[in-house]
Amino acid sequence: MTRVAPALLLSLLLRAAAPADGTAELAAERVVFHTAAGDLVFALYPNSAPETVRQFLRLVRAGVYDTTSFARIHPGFIAQVSSAQDRLVPLAVEQSALLRKLPLEASDRKHLRGALSLAHPDGDPDGGESSFCVMLGAAPQLDGKYTVFGTLMRGDAVLEEMLQVPRSSQMAPSVRLTIARAEVYESAQALGKAYLSPAHPVAGLAARNFRDGDSGHRLDFLACGILLMVLLVAAIALLGRRLSQRVASALHRVVLLVGVFLLLTLLLPEGQHRSLLAVSLFFGLLGVIRALGSFEVSTK
């Protein structure tokens, strides 16, 4: 007994010294999501959800979460990251190959504020893939039904900024809350040396971001404009001397006007927030007007 007592005493002391919040079970890695509202830092629970944590780190390292977004903000409940298919930049073949369904890893982890919970389709607990939620409040009704695989370590103020963005009836933010980049730091010490962007307002970003549901239409519009320019330039090159000077000049002016219009479509919203860009656009327009005037003179 006297030989066993010291070991028991040491075990009890170690257990008493272990943090009560479970931080002793956190993985060494830290994951940072660089979002439109600031940076979020996550820590993971490999003991509670080994498959999910392994896959999450694999997807982050492969850049799968880059240009996804927080597509659902439900105050007091969740902030949900979109699926990998919602990226602004389409997935590469190698990235798509990494996606797979994950089995439910139920544990005694609770759905408390800050918990990371893997999303899955209703009625399919083994259908989780890449979308997950950051809990904005306690949700005991989800315990045991969804995999809790990590926790928010830093960035509570960032989530609060996201909550300021107007939402639709489906809780979709009116401004795309893009995740520009996600990366893995191999340790908390490595993260400590990195610069983390603090929370900053995003409610006024509507002019600088594609609104949900409108980005596809805007990209189609730009593609049509570029196609028109290419066709006009090709027509001028192919017809060459068959065109009169007046017709050729008119086609050149159309190409110039279409190009200027497309450029303004892209840059005017950003110019509202960047004074130097706004000044550049002003002088650029003056140059275009002068160029159009020279076209007019050359045709007389």
C-alpha positions as CSV (number, residue, x, y, z in Angstrom):
1,M,0.0,0.0,0.0
2,T,2.8,2.4,0.8
3,R,4.2,1.9,-2.7
4,V,0.9,2.5,-4.4
5,A,-0.1,5.6,-2.4
6,P,2.5,7.9,-4.0
7,A,1.3,6.9,-7.5
8,L,-2.3,7.4,-6.5
9,L,-1.5,10.8,-4.9
10,L,0.4,11.9,-8.1
11,S,-2.6,10.8,-10.2
12,L,-5.0,12.8,-8.1
13,L,-2.8,15.8,-8.2
14,L,-2.5,15.7,-12.0
15,R,-6.2,15.3,-12.4
16,A,-6.9,18.2,-10.0
17,A,-4.4,20.3,-12.0
18,A,-6.0,19.6,-15.3
19,P,-8.1,22.5,-16.6
20,A,-11.8,22.0,-15.9
21,D,-12.8,23.3,-19.3
22,G,-11.2,20.4,-21.2
23,T,-8.4,22.3,-22.7
24,A,-6.0,19.5,-21.9
25,E,-7.8,17.5,-24.6
26,L,-7.3,20.1,-27.3
27,A,-5.1,19.3,-30.3
28,A,-1.8,21.1,-30.7
29,E,-3.0,22.7,-34.0
30,R,-4.9,26.0,-34.2
31,V,-7.0,26.8,-37.2
32,V,-7.5,30.4,-38.3
33,F,-10.3,31.6,-40.6
34,H,-9.6,35.0,-42.1
35,T,-13.1,36.4,-42.7
36,A,-14.6,39.6,-44.0
37,A,-15.3,40.5,-40.3
38,G,-12.0,39.6,-38.9
39,D,-10.1,36.5,-37.8
40,L,-11.5,33.5,-36.0
41,V,-9.3,31.0,-34.1
42,F,-10.4,27.4,-33.6
43,A,-9.0,24.6,-31.4
44,L,-10.0,21.0,-32.0
45,Y,-11.0,17.9,-30.0
46,P,-9.2,14.9,-31.6
47,N,-10.1,12.6,-28.7
48,S,-13.8,13.3,-29.0
49,A,-14.1,13.3,-32.8
50,P,-10.9,11.9,-34.4
51,E,-12.3,11.3,-37.9
52,T,-13.9,14.7,-38.1
53,V,-10.8,16.5,-36.8
54,R,-8.5,14.7,-39.2
55,Q,-10.7,15.5,-42.1
56,F,-11.2,19.1,-41.1
57,L,-7.4,19.7,-40.9
58,R,-7.0,18.0,-44.2
59,L,-9.5,20.2,-45.9
60,V,-8.1,23.4,-44.3
61,R,-4.6,22.6,-45.4
62,A,-5.8,21.9,-49.0
63,G,-7.5,25.3,-49.2
64,V,-11.0,23.9,-49.5
65,Y,-12.5,26.5,-47.2
66,D,-10.9,29.4,-49.0
67,T,-13.6,31.7,-50.6
68,T,-16.5,29.9,-48.9
69,S,-18.6,32.0,-46.5
70,F,-20.7,32.2,-43.4
71,A,-24.0,31.6,-45.2
72,R,-26.4,31.5,-42.3
73,I,-26.4,33.7,-39.2
74,H,-29.0,32.8,-36.6
75,P,-28.7,35.0,-33.5
76,G,-28.5,33.0,-30.3
77,F,-28.2,29.8,-32.3
78,I,-25.6,29.3,-35.0
79,A,-23.2,30.9,-37.5
80,Q,-23.0,28.3,-40.3
81,V,-20.1,28.0,-42.8
82,S,-21.3,27.1,-46.3
83,S,-20.4,23.8,-48.0
84,A,-17.3,23.6,-50.2
85,Q,-19.4,23.8,-53.3
86,D,-20.3,27.5,-52.4
87,R,-16.7,28.7,-53.0
88,L,-16.2,31.8,-55.2
89,V,-13.4,29.9,-56.8
90,P,-14.4,26.5,-58.0
91,L,-12.8,23.5,-56.3
92,A,-9.8,21.9,-58.0
93,V,-10.0,18.2,-58.9
94,E,-7.6,17.4,-56.1
95,Q,-9.7,19.3,-53.6
96,S,-12.9,17.7,-54.7
97,A,-11.3,14.3,-54.2
98,L,-10.8,15.0,-50.5
99,L,-14.5,15.5,-49.8
100,R,-16.2,12.5,-48.2
101,K,-19.1,11.8,-45.9
102,L,-18.2,11.6,-42.2
103,P,-19.9,9.4,-39.6
104,L,-21.6,10.9,-36.6
105,E,-19.1,11.0,-33.7
106,A,-21.3,11.4,-30.7
107,S,-19.7,12.3,-27.4
108,D,-20.4,14.0,-24.1
109,R,-19.4,17.4,-25.7
110,K,-22.2,19.9,-25.3
111,H,-23.5,22.4,-27.8
112,L,-22.5,25.5,-25.9
113,R,-21.6,28.9,-27.3
114,G,-18.3,28.7,-29.3
115,A,-18.6,24.9,-30.0
116,L,-17.9,23.7,-33.5
117,S,-20.6,21.4,-34.7
118,L,-20.5,19.5,-38.0
119,A,-23.6,20.0,-40.1
120,H,-25.4,17.2,-41.9
121,P,-28.6,16.8,-43.9
122,D,-31.8,16.2,-41.9
123,G,-32.2,12.5,-41.1
124,D,-28.7,11.6,-42.2
125,P,-26.4,11.8,-39.2
126,D,-23.6,10.2,-41.2
127,G,-23.9,12.7,-44.1
128,G,-21.7,15.5,-42.7
129,E,-19.0,16.7,-45.1
130,S,-17.5,20.2,-45.0
131,S,-20.2,22.6,-43.7
132,F,-20.1,23.3,-39.9
133,C,-21.6,25.7,-37.4
134,V,-20.1,27.9,-34.7
135,M,-22.6,27.9,-31.9
136,L,-23.9,31.3,-30.8
137,G,-25.7,29.9,-27.8
138,A,-26.5,26.7,-25.9
139,A,-28.5,24.2,-27.9
140,P,-28.9,21.0,-25.8
141,Q,-31.4,19.6,-28.3
142,L,-28.5,19.0,-30.6
143,D,-26.3,17.1,-28.1
144,G,-25.5,13.6,-29.3
145,K,-27.1,14.3,-32.7
146,Y,-24.3,16.3,-34.2
147,T,-20.5,16.0,-33.9
148,V,-18.9,18.6,-31.7
149,F,-15.2,18.6,-32.9
150,G,-13.8,21.9,-31.7
151,T,-14.3,25.3,-30.0
152,L,-13.8,29.0,-30.7
153,M,-10.6,30.2,-29.0
154,R,-10.6,33.8,-30.3
155,G,-13.0,35.9,-32.3
156,D,-16.1,36.3,-30.3
157,A,-16.2,40.0,-31.3
158,V,-15.9,38.9,-34.9
159,L,-19.1,36.9,-34.6
160,E,-20.8,39.9,-33.0
161,E,-19.9,42.0,-36.0
162,M,-21.5,39.3,-38.3
163,L,-24.6,39.6,-36.2
164,Q,-25.0,43.2,-37.2
165,V,-25.5,42.3,-40.9
166,P,-29.1,42.4,-42.0
167,R,-30.5,38.9,-42.8
168,S,-33.2,37.4,-44.9
169,S,-36.1,35.4,-43.5
170,Q,-33.9,32.3,-44.1
171,M,-31.2,33.9,-41.9
172,A,-28.9,34.4,-44.9
173,P,-26.7,37.6,-44.5
174,S,-27.4,40.3,-47.1
175,V,-23.6,40.7,-47.5
176,R,-21.4,37.8,-48.4
177,L,-19.3,37.1,-45.3
178,T,-16.5,35.6,-47.2
179,I,-13.8,33.4,-45.7
180,A,-10.8,34.7,-47.7
181,R,-8.4,32.0,-46.4
182,A,-8.2,29.3,-43.8
183,E,-4.9,28.0,-42.4
184,V,-3.4,25.7,-39.9
185,Y,-0.8,26.7,-37.3
186,E,0.9,23.7,-35.9
187,S,0.9,25.0,-32.3
188,A,-0.5,27.7,-30.1
189,Q,3.1,29.1,-29.8
190,A,3.3,29.4,-33.6
191,L,-0.1,31.2,-33.6
192,G,1.2,33.6,-31.0
193,K,3.7,34.9,-33.5
194,A,1.2,35.6,-36.2
195,Y,-0.8,38.8,-36.8
196,L,-4.5,38.3,-36.3
197,S,-7.0,40.8,-37.8
198,P,-9.3,42.2,-35.1
199,A,-13.0,42.5,-35.6
200,H,-14.2,45.2,-38.0
201,P,-17.6,46.3,-39.2
202,V,-19.1,44.4,-42.1
203,A,-22.7,45.7,-42.2
204,G,-21.7,48.4,-44.7
205,L,-19.9,46.1,-47.1
206,A,-22.9,45.7,-49.5
207,A,-21.4,48.0,-52.0
208,R,-18.1,46.0,-52.1
209,N,-19.5,42.5,-52.1
210,F,-21.7,40.5,-54.4
211,R,-25.0,40.0,-52.7
212,D,-26.2,36.4,-52.2
213,G,-28.1,35.3,-55.3
214,D,-26.8,38.2,-57.4
215,S,-23.1,37.2,-58.0
216,G,-24.0,34.7,-60.7
217,H,-26.0,37.4,-62.6
218,R,-23.2,39.9,-62.3
219,L,-20.6,37.4,-63.5
220,D,-22.8,36.5,-66.5
221,F,-23.2,40.2,-67.4
222,L,-19.4,40.8,-67.3
223,A,-18.8,37.6,-69.4
224,C,-21.3,38.9,-72.0
225,G,-19.6,42.3,-72.2
226,I,-16.2,40.7,-72.6
227,L,-17.5,38.4,-75.3
228,L,-19.0,41.4,-77.2
229,M,-15.6,43.2,-77.1
230,V,-13.8,40.1,-78.4
231,L,-16.4,39.7,-81.3
232,L,-16.1,43.4,-82.2
233,V,-12.2,43.3,-82.2
234,A,-12.4,40.1,-84.3
235,A,-14.8,41.7,-86.8
236,I,-12.5,44.7,-87.2
237,A,-9.5,42.4,-87.7
238,L,-11.2,40.1,-90.2
239,L,-12.9,42.7,-92.3
240,G,-10.0,45.0,-92.3
241,R,-9.9,47.2,-95.4
242,R,-13.5,46.3,-96.4
243,L,-14.7,48.7,-93.7
244,S,-14.9,52.4,-94.4
245,Q,-13.0,54.7,-92.1
246,R,-16.3,55.9,-90.5
247,V,-17.5,52.4,-89.8
248,A,-14.2,51.2,-88.4
249,S,-14.0,54.3,-86.2
250,A,-17.5,53.6,-84.9
251,L,-16.6,50.0,-84.1
252,H,-13.5,51.2,-82.2
253,R,-15.6,53.6,-80.2
254,V,-18.1,50.8,-79.3
255,V,-15.2,48.6,-78.1
256,L,-13.8,51.4,-76.0
257,L,-17.2,52.3,-74.5
258,V,-18.0,48.6,-73.7
259,G,-14.6,48.3,-72.0
260,V,-15.0,51.5,-70.0
261,F,-18.5,50.4,-69.0
262,L,-17.3,47.0,-67.7
263,L,-14.4,48.6,-65.9
264,L,-16.7,51.1,-64.2
265,T,-19.1,48.3,-63.2
266,L,-16.2,46.6,-61.4
267,L,-14.5,49.6,-59.8
268,L,-17.2,52.2,-59.0
269,P,-18.5,50.3,-55.9
270,E,-14.9,50.0,-54.6
271,G,-14.3,53.7,-55.5
272,Q,-16.8,54.7,-52.9
273,H,-14.4,53.5,-50.2
274,R,-11.0,54.3,-51.8
275,S,-10.5,58.0,-52.5
276,L,-7.3,57.4,-54.7
277,L,-9.3,55.0,-56.9
278,A,-12.1,57.4,-57.2
279,V,-9.7,60.2,-58.4
280,S,-8.1,57.8,-60.8
281,L,-11.5,56.9,-62.2
282,F,-12.4,60.6,-62.7
283,F,-9.2,61.3,-64.7
284,G,-9.7,58.1,-66.6
285,L,-13.1,59.2,-67.7
286,L,-11.7,62.5,-68.8
287,G,-9.2,60.6,-70.9
288,V,-12.0,58.5,-72.4
289,I,-14.0,61.6,-73.4
290,R,-10.9,63.1,-75.0
291,A,-10.3,59.8,-76.9
292,L,-13.9,59.8,-78.2
293,G,-13.4,63.4,-79.3
294,S,-10.3,62.4,-81.3
295,F,-12.3,59.7,-83.0
296,E,-14.9,62.2,-84.0
297,V,-12.4,64.6,-85.4
298,S,-10.6,61.8,-87.4
299,T,-13.9,60.8,-89.2
300,K,-14.7,64.3,-90.5
